[in-house]
Amino acid sequence: MQNVELHPTRCPICGTGGGAAEIYPANFDQEAFTPAVFSARRLPDRVHYRTVKCAACGLVRSDPVAAAETLAKLYAVSTLDYACEIPNIRRTYGRYLAKAGKYLSPAGSLLEIGCGSGFFLEEALERGYTEVRGVELSAPAAEKAVPAVRPNIRVGFMEPGSYADGRFDIICMFQVLDHVPQPAELLDSCLRALRPGGAILVLNHNIDAVSARLLGERSPIVDIEHTFLYGEKTLARLVESRGFRVAEAGAAFNTYSLNYLARLLPLPPALKRAALRILENSGLGKLRFNVPLGNLYLVAVKPAAGEMR
């Protein structure tokens, strides 16, 4: 995909296009716009847009970025290349689904936006959810879903009218909001699709985490896939601005293999490949750890009927 045009972004909290200070200059070329680069959990390559920080609210965003239509085409043909990590990811997401479940009564219907191969939908069924649905842009990822959930995955966008108003008890988004060019509009669609008293569960990168502050531009979350980077305060302000009430938020503990942790290290490519080979050949790469490695979670509730927005 050559000659990709870039478009300015606006802060979804403040609604402003200006009033932002540059943190990092852009460091990519047109060759960055490939399905491989826009595939989930690729090996970090430190390629990113110009990165700015809103002077009013502190939200970090990329500016300018490729058009939403361009990004959609890239994600539509991106591949799922992290199958070996799915059991660990599933453990992580299951823990936070249990946290969100405290705010639901009953917890029957669930929608995941950005569901990949549907492995979390399987987890939700095992945890007692009676109806699960998924939305996924990548057709190759959705095709890998098991028969029990594949018919319930919609390939495409989550848009107004995709589901009936009040359809779901909970909507989950894992590592999604960072990528979305119009997060406010997505949250509006989620609010409509939730029943009163329903909840959203969000887990994504934390720009205010110690690792992100220490690594700066070398952090793997400063990436051309990410249009926005949230901290706990800015994520809360965003969801509250769309009518939700934050119930719980904090640092997320992810289950990772040692092999995956090594992939994230800011090492020269040759040294990283050598380290990964050693871990793979020795079997040590399969060791698992629960670590607070630069992610946050948030549970927010749709006010019940009659509550003030």
Order of alpha helices (4+ residues) and beta strands (2+ residues): beta-beta-beta-beta-beta-alpha-alpha-beta-alpha-beta-alpha-beta-beta-alpha-beta-alpha-beta-alpha-beta-alpha-alpha-beta
